[in-house]
Amino acid sequence: MNEGLTPPGITHLLYLHGFRSSPRSVKARLVAERVARDHPGVLWWCPQLPPSPAEAMSLVREGTAGWPQERSAVIGSSLGGFYARHLGLSRGWKRALLNPAVHPARDLARHIGEQTAWHDPQERFFFEPRFVAQLQQMEDEIAGMARRGPVGPQLQFALIAQGDEVLDWREMQDFCQGGELHVLPGSDHAISDFPQHLGRLLDFLRLQG
């Protein structure tokens, strides 16, 4: 991109949900509704991610293989934020991280076994030990990619809630250094006051009209 030129508007937007979550999450639906209303020309995709991190990333990479680099962006919440950071760094995409998981291999190791889906308790899946190893490999890859160059505020945005009851906000703050960072006093892991911050997120994304 030539220095001094206004970057092109985003035409392709991906949303990645968190662990046990789905495209039915409140934040995903709020963003989807706003995009459909105000930016109908933007391609929106929020896939249901499989439990395997390797399979989830394979699905995402295949589904976005033809997306243009400078016109694509990814939003990720919790574990989806970890995936979004990995994808954004590897693709050079804009990424917005919402209370992103920082050390999911460590934190999800205690969740090995049968799990229920958050939005449908009747839906069950098994979180396997090999998934922890996949997450650790991704964490190592993120660290390697992050060392290659600084992250600028034009490429990364983060909302971090100090009141997150699941993740340590200080770890998230360190994880998101270099980008546009908003640390929210209070709030929670779900960012229940997300509608108040959606405007900031959309300003960062600069979606095409």
N, C-alpha and C positions, 0 to 999 in steps of 0.2 A: 504494500500500500504506500502511495507517495505521501511524504510528510507534508502537512499543511492542507491536505485535502480532507473534506468531510467523509468519514467512512460510510459505506453504503448501508442502507437500512436492512434489518434482518427480515428475511423472507421465509425461513425454515426454523421452526421452534420445537424442541424436544423437551418433554418433562419426564423425569425419572423419580418414581415414588420410593418410599422407604421400606424397611424390613417389615413384613407382615401387612404392608399396605397395598394399595391398588390405585388404578385411575379414578376411583371413586372418592379419593381423599378430598377434603374440603379445599385445600390449597390448589390442587390440580383442577378442580371444577371451577374455582373462582378465576384462575388464569385462563382456562379454556373459554369461559363465558365472556371475559373481557376481550380476548383475542377475536372471538367470533363476532362480537358486536362492533369493535372499533377497528379491527385489522383483518377483514374477511379475506384478503389476498394472501395472508400468511398461512403456510402449510404447518398444521399443528399435529403432533403425534405424541401420545402418552400410552405406551404399551404396558401390558401386564408383564412384569418381569418374573422369570422363573427363579426358584430359590438358589440355584447354582450361580455364583458370581461370574464364572467363566461363560456359562450359557447366556446369562443376562447381557454381558458385554458383546458376545457374538451376535445375539439378536439385534442389539442396538447398532452395532457396526454394519451389519448387513442391511438393516433397514434404512440407514442413512448414508449408504455408500456413495450415492450420487449427489449428495447435498453440497452446495457451494461453500467453500471455507469461509469467506468473508461475509456471507449472508446467513450463516447458521449460528444458532445459539442453543444452549442446554440449561435447563433449570433442574436442580436436584434437591430433594429433601431428605435429611438424615442419611441412611445408607445410599439413597439416590444422589445425595450431595457428594459423597465419596466417589461414586461412579462418574458424576458430572465433572468433578475435578480431573479425574483420570482421562476422560474423553476429551475435555476441553484442552488439557495440556498436550495431548497427543495429536489433536486435530487443529490446534490453533484457533479454537472457537471461543466466542464469548460464553461465559458460564456464570450462573447465579446459584449460590450455595445457601440453602436454608437450613440452619442448624445441622451442618454436615457431620456425618460420622468421621472421626479422625483415625481411630485405631479399631476398626470393626473386627479384625481377627482376634484381638484381645477381648473385646466386649461381647462378641457373639459366641465365643467358645463355650460360654455357660448356657447357651441356648440350643446346643446340639440335642436333637431328638424331635419328636412330633410337635408341630406348632399349628395354631389356628390362625386363619386369616382375620385381620382386624375388622374388615367390613362385612364378613360373612363367617361367623364362628363355625358353621357347618362345613366349611372348606378347610381341609387340613393338608399339611405338607410336612416333609421330613427334612430337617436341616442337618446335613451330613458332615462328619468330621473333615472330609476333603474340602468342603467349602471354606473352612477356616484357612487352610493352606492356600487356596486360591486368593482369598482376601489378603493374606500376608504378601503374596507375590505382587499383587496390585499395589499394596502400600509401598513396597520397595521400589516399584516402577515409578510411582508418583514422586517419591523422594529423589530418584535419579533425574526425572524430567524437570523437577523444580530447580535443581542445581544448575541446569543449563543456562538459565537466564532469569532476570527478575520478572515478576508478574506486574503488569501495569493496571491502573484503575479502569482503563478502557476495555480490559478483557475479563476482569473478574469482579463480582459483586457478592457480598455476603450479608445475610441477616443472622445475627447470633443473639440468642436470648439468655441473659444472665440467670433467669429463673428456670432454665431447662432442667427438668427432673431426671433426665436420662443421660445426657452427655455433659461433660465438663466445659463450660463456656470458655475457660482460659485456654484449654487445648484447642478448641475451635478457633479462637482468636489467633493463636500462633499459626494454625494450619492455613488460615486465610490471609496472612500478611501479604502486603504488596498491592492488593486490589482495593476496590471501594468497599469499606468495611463499616457496617452499622451494628453497634452493640446495643441491644435493647435492655433497658432496666426492667427487671421482672419478666413478664410473659411466661412462656412454657415451651415444652418440646414441640408441641403442635403449632406454635406461634398462633395462638387463638385470636390475637389481635391483627392477624395478617392483612385484613382489608385496609387497615390504617397505613400499611407499608407497601401496598401493591403499586401505588403510584410511583414510588421510588424505583421499584423493580422495573416497571415499564419504561421509565425515563432512561434507565441504564440500557435496556435492551434496544431501544430505538427501532421498534418494529415498523416495517413498511406499512403505509396506509392502506 
